[in-house]
Amino acid sequence: ASFFKKSPNEVAGTIILSHLEKVRVWKAERALAKSPTERWSEFIKKQIWPSEFSSIRRHNAAVKVTLTVADLDLSEQIRPEHVEEALALAHYPFERMNRGF
């Protein structure tokens, strides 16, 4: 019976699916409101976003992950914490692997 117990750090799949459905509805409602480029502030573009990527593909991947993180937060604007999380997920690990750790 202990097999079915959840640890304090686990999240039930139904909670994740419920949140994803909220994100889908939110994205559908605002689909015509703003283009993805309008969600980026000048501060994010100039102060936080890395100026150099190893390739355009890496840049585009980081942009997509950043937009996804902001969407999951139901945020209309890209915020610094969205960029930080996206870079931690999509950019920094790749760059470390690319350099050989």
DOFIVO-420417 format. One record per residue: residue number from 1; residue in one letter; x, y, z of N, C-alpha, C in turn. Coordinates in steps of 0.1 Angstrom, whole numbers, plus 5000, padded with zeros to 4 digits. Each point is the difference from the previous one (the first is absolute). Layout:
// residues N
+-------+------+------+------+------+------+------+------+------+------+------+
: lumdo : tiro :  n.x :  n.y :  n.z : ca.x : ca.y : ca.z :  c.x :  c.y :  c.z :
+-------+------+------+------+------+------+------+------+------+------+------+
:   NUM :    a :    X :    Y :    Z :    X :    Y :    Z :    X :    Y :    Z :
...
+-------+------+------+------+------+------+------+------+------+------+------+
This chain:
// residues 101
+-------+------+------+------+------+------+------+------+------+------+------+
: lumdo : tiro :  n.x :  n.y :  n.z : ca.x : ca.y : ca.z :  c.x :  c.y :  c.z :
+-------+------+------+------+------+------+------+------+------+------+------+
:     1 :    a : 5008 : 4988 : 5000 : 4992 : 5012 : 5000 : 5009 : 5013 : 5000 :
:     2 :    s : 5012 : 4999 : 5005 : 5009 : 5012 : 5000 : 5004 : 5004 : 4986 :
:     3 :    f : 4998 : 4991 : 4991 : 5003 : 5003 : 4986 : 4992 : 5011 : 4994 :
:     4 :    f : 4988 : 5002 : 5005 : 4990 : 5010 : 4995 : 5001 : 5013 : 5007 :
:     5 :    k : 5008 : 5001 : 5011 : 5002 : 5012 : 5007 : 5008 : 5010 : 4992 :
:     6 :    k : 4996 : 5013 : 5001 : 5007 : 5010 : 4993 : 5010 : 5007 : 5010 :
:     7 :    s : 5011 : 5003 : 4995 : 5010 : 5008 : 5008 : 4995 : 5014 : 5000 :
:     8 :    p : 5005 : 5008 : 5010 : 4995 : 5014 : 5001 : 5004 : 5009 : 4987 :
:     9 :    n : 5010 : 4995 : 4993 : 5005 : 5008 : 4988 : 4993 : 4996 : 4987 :
:    10 :    e : 4992 : 4989 : 5000 : 4994 : 4996 : 4988 : 4987 : 5007 : 4997 :
:    11 :    v : 4997 : 5001 : 4988 : 4987 : 5007 : 4996 : 4992 : 4989 : 4992 :
:    12 :    a : 4988 : 4999 : 5003 : 4991 : 4991 : 4993 : 4999 : 5004 : 4985 :
:    13 :    g : 4999 : 4990 : 4991 : 4998 : 5002 : 4986 : 4988 : 5008 : 4997 :
:    14 :    t : 4989 : 4998 : 5008 : 4988 : 5007 : 4997 : 5001 : 5015 : 5002 :
:    15 :    i : 5009 : 5004 : 5010 : 5002 : 5014 : 5003 : 5008 : 5006 : 4988 :
:    16 :    i : 5009 : 4993 : 4995 : 5008 : 5005 : 4988 : 4991 : 5001 : 4988 :
:    17 :    l : 4992 : 4990 : 4997 : 4990 : 5001 : 4989 : 4990 : 5011 : 5002 :
:    18 :    s : 4996 : 5002 : 5012 : 4990 : 5011 : 5002 : 5007 : 5014 : 4997 :
:    19 :    h : 5013 : 5002 : 5005 : 5007 : 5012 : 4997 : 5002 : 5002 : 4985 :
:    20 :    l : 5004 : 4989 : 4993 : 5002 : 5001 : 4986 : 4988 : 5004 : 4992 :
:    21 :    e : 4988 : 4995 : 5005 : 4988 : 5004 : 4993 : 4997 : 5015 : 5003 :
:    22 :    k : 5003 : 5005 : 5012 : 4998 : 5014 : 5002 : 5009 : 5008 : 4991 :
:    23 :    v : 5013 : 4996 : 4998 : 5009 : 5006 : 4991 : 4995 : 5000 : 4986 :
:    24 :    r : 4994 : 4989 : 4995 : 4995 : 4999 : 4986 : 4988 : 5010 : 4999 :
:    25 :    v : 4991 : 5001 : 5009 : 4989 : 5009 : 5000 : 5005 : 5014 : 4999 :
:    26 :    w : 5009 : 5003 : 5009 : 5006 : 5014 : 5001 : 5007 : 5004 : 4987 :
:    27 :    k : 5008 : 4991 : 4994 : 5006 : 5003 : 4987 : 4990 : 5002 : 4989 :
:    28 :    a : 4989 : 4992 : 5000 : 4990 : 5002 : 4990 : 4993 : 5013 : 5001 :
:    29 :    e : 4997 : 5004 : 5012 : 4994 : 5013 : 5003 : 5008 : 5012 : 4996 :
:    30 :    r : 5013 : 4999 : 5001 : 5009 : 5011 : 4997 : 5007 : 4999 : 4987 :
:    31 :    a : 4996 : 4990 : 4992 : 5007 : 4997 : 4987 : 5002 : 5012 : 4991 :
:    32 :    l : 4990 : 5008 : 5000 : 5000 : 5012 : 4991 : 5005 : 5013 : 5007 :
:    33 :    a : 5002 : 4999 : 5013 : 5004 : 5012 : 5008 : 5014 : 5005 : 4997 :
:    34 :    k : 5010 : 4991 : 5001 : 5014 : 5005 : 4998 : 5008 : 4990 : 4992 :
:    35 :    s : 5009 : 5004 : 4992 : 5009 : 4991 : 4993 : 5011 : 4996 : 5010 :
:    36 :    p : 5007 : 4989 : 4998 : 5010 : 4997 : 5010 : 5011 : 5011 : 5001 :
:    37 :    t : 5003 : 5007 : 4990 : 5010 : 5010 : 5001 : 4996 : 5012 : 5008 :
:    38 :    e : 4987 : 5002 : 5001 : 4995 : 5011 : 5008 : 5000 : 4997 : 5015 :
:    39 :    r : 5002 : 4988 : 5003 : 5001 : 4996 : 5014 : 5013 : 5003 : 5007 :
:    40 :    w : 5011 : 5003 : 4991 : 5013 : 5002 : 5005 : 5002 : 5015 : 5003 :
:    41 :    s : 5004 : 5004 : 5012 : 5003 : 5014 : 5003 : 5014 : 5003 : 4995 :
:    42 :    e : 5003 : 5013 : 4998 : 5013 : 5004 : 4996 : 5010 : 4996 : 5011 :
:    43 :    f : 4996 : 5001 : 5013 : 5009 : 4996 : 5011 : 5005 : 4986 : 4998 :
:    44 :    i : 4990 : 4991 : 4998 : 5003 : 4986 : 4998 : 5010 : 4998 : 4988 :
:    45 :    k : 4997 : 5006 : 4989 : 5008 : 4999 : 4988 : 5014 : 5005 : 5002 :
:    46 :    k : 5002 : 5011 : 5006 : 5013 : 5006 : 5001 : 5008 : 4997 : 5013 :
:    47 :    q : 4993 : 4997 : 5011 : 5007 : 4999 : 5012 : 5002 : 4985 : 5005 :
:    48 :    i : 4990 : 4992 : 4997 : 5000 : 4986 : 5006 : 5003 : 4990 : 4989 :
:    49 :    w : 4995 : 5001 : 4988 : 5002 : 4990 : 4990 : 5015 : 4999 : 4996 :
:    50 :    p : 5006 : 4988 : 4999 : 5014 : 5000 : 4996 : 5002 : 5005 : 4986 :
:    51 :    s : 5011 : 5007 : 4998 : 5003 : 5006 : 4987 : 5005 : 4990 : 4990 :
:    52 :    e : 5006 : 4989 : 5006 : 5006 : 4991 : 4991 : 4995 : 4986 : 5002 :
:    53 :    f : 4996 : 4993 : 4990 : 4996 : 4986 : 5000 : 5009 : 4993 : 4991 :
:    54 :    s : 5002 : 4987 : 5002 : 5008 : 4992 : 4991 : 4995 : 4998 : 4986 :
:    55 :    s : 4987 : 5002 : 4999 : 4993 : 4999 : 4987 : 4987 : 5006 : 5000 :
:    56 :    i : 4994 : 5002 : 4988 : 4986 : 5005 : 4999 : 4991 : 4990 : 5006 :
:    57 :    r : 5003 : 4987 : 4998 : 4991 : 4990 : 5005 : 4999 : 5000 : 5015 :
:    58 :    r : 5011 : 5002 : 5007 : 5001 : 5001 : 5014 : 4992 : 5013 : 5005 :
:    59 :    h : 5001 : 5011 : 4993 : 4993 : 5012 : 5003 : 4985 : 4997 : 4999 :
:    60 :    n : 4996 : 4994 : 4988 : 4985 : 4998 : 4998 : 4995 : 4990 : 5010 :
:    61 :    a : 5008 : 4990 : 5004 : 4995 : 4991 : 5010 : 4998 : 5007 : 5014 :
:    62 :    a : 5009 : 5009 : 5003 : 4999 : 5007 : 5013 : 4988 : 5009 : 5000 :
:    63 :    v : 4997 : 5006 : 4988 : 4988 : 5009 : 4999 : 4988 : 4992 : 5002 :
:    64 :    k : 4999 : 4988 : 4994 : 4988 : 4992 : 5001 : 4998 : 4995 : 5014 :
:    65 :    v : 5011 : 4997 : 5007 : 4999 : 4995 : 5014 : 4995 : 5012 : 5009 :
:    66 :    t : 5006 : 5012 : 4997 : 4996 : 5011 : 5008 : 4985 : 5003 : 4998 :
:    67 :    l : 4995 : 5000 : 4988 : 4986 : 5002 : 4998 : 4991 : 4990 : 5007 :
:    68 :    t : 5005 : 4987 : 4999 : 4992 : 4989 : 5007 : 5000 : 5002 : 5015 :
:    69 :    v : 5011 : 5004 : 5006 : 5001 : 5003 : 5014 : 4990 : 5011 : 5004 :
:    70 :    a : 5000 : 5011 : 4992 : 4991 : 5011 : 5003 : 4985 : 4995 : 4998 :
:    71 :    d : 4998 : 4992 : 4990 : 4986 : 4995 : 4998 : 4996 : 4992 : 5012 :
:    72 :    l : 5008 : 4991 : 5005 : 4997 : 4992 : 5011 : 4997 : 5008 : 5013 :
:    73 :    d : 5006 : 5012 : 5000 : 4998 : 5009 : 5011 : 4988 : 5009 : 4998 :
:    74 :    l : 4993 : 4998 : 4988 : 4989 : 5008 : 4996 : 5003 : 5015 : 5000 :
:    75 :    s : 5012 : 5003 : 4995 : 5005 : 5014 : 5000 : 5000 : 5006 : 4986 :
:    76 :    e : 4994 : 5012 : 4999 : 4999 : 5007 : 4987 : 5014 : 5005 : 4996 :
:    77 :    q : 5008 : 5004 : 5010 : 5013 : 5005 : 4997 : 5011 : 4990 : 5004 :
:    78 :    i : 5011 : 5000 : 4993 : 5012 : 4993 : 5003 : 5006 : 5007 : 5012 :
:    79 :    r : 5003 : 4993 : 5011 : 5007 : 5006 : 5011 : 5013 : 4994 : 5002 :
:    80 :    p : 5009 : 5006 : 5008 : 5014 : 4995 : 5002 : 5000 : 4986 : 5005 :
:    81 :    e : 4991 : 4996 : 5009 : 5000 : 4986 : 5005 : 4997 : 4990 : 4989 :
:    82 :    h : 4992 : 5004 : 4990 : 4997 : 4991 : 4989 : 5013 : 4998 : 4992 :
:    83 :    v : 5007 : 5010 : 4997 : 5013 : 4999 : 4993 : 5010 : 4991 : 5007 :
:    84 :    e : 5001 : 5003 : 5013 : 5010 : 4993 : 5008 : 4996 : 4985 : 5000 :
:    85 :    e : 4988 : 4996 : 5002 : 4996 : 4986 : 5000 : 5002 : 4994 : 4986 :
:    86 :    a : 4997 : 5007 : 4990 : 5001 : 4994 : 4986 : 5015 : 4998 : 4997 :
:    87 :    l : 5008 : 5010 : 5004 : 5015 : 4998 : 4997 : 5006 : 4989 : 5008 :
:    88 :    a : 4995 : 4998 : 5012 : 5004 : 4989 : 5009 : 4996 : 4986 : 4994 :
:    89 :    l : 4989 : 5000 : 4993 : 4995 : 4988 : 4994 : 5006 : 4997 : 4986 :
:    90 :    a : 5001 : 5011 : 4992 : 5003 : 4998 : 4986 : 5014 : 5004 : 4995 :
:    91 :    h : 5006 : 5010 : 5007 : 5012 : 5006 : 4995 : 5012 : 4995 : 5007 :
:    92 :    y : 5001 : 5002 : 5013 : 5012 : 4998 : 5008 : 5004 : 4985 : 5000 :
:    93 :    p : 4990 : 4990 : 5001 : 5005 : 4986 : 4999 : 5006 : 4997 : 4987 :
:    94 :    f : 4994 : 5005 : 4989 : 5006 : 4998 : 4987 : 5014 : 5006 : 4998 :
:    95 :    e : 5001 : 5012 : 5005 : 5013 : 5006 : 4999 : 5011 : 4993 : 5008 :
:    96 :    r : 4997 : 4995 : 5012 : 5009 : 4992 : 5008 : 5004 : 4987 : 4992 :
:    97 :    m : 4990 : 4994 : 4995 : 5002 : 4987 : 4992 : 5009 : 5003 : 4988 :
:    98 :    n : 4997 : 5011 : 4993 : 5007 : 5004 : 4988 : 5015 : 5003 : 5003 :
:    99 :    r : 5003 : 5005 : 5012 : 5014 : 5003 : 5004 : 5007 : 4988 : 5007 :
:   100 :    g : 4992 : 4989 : 5002 : 5006 : 4989 : 5006 : 5000 : 5001 : 5015 :
:   101 :    f : 4991 : 5007 : 5006 : 4998 : 5002 : 5014 : 5011 : 5009 : 5005 :
+-------+------+------+------+------+------+------+------+------+------+------+
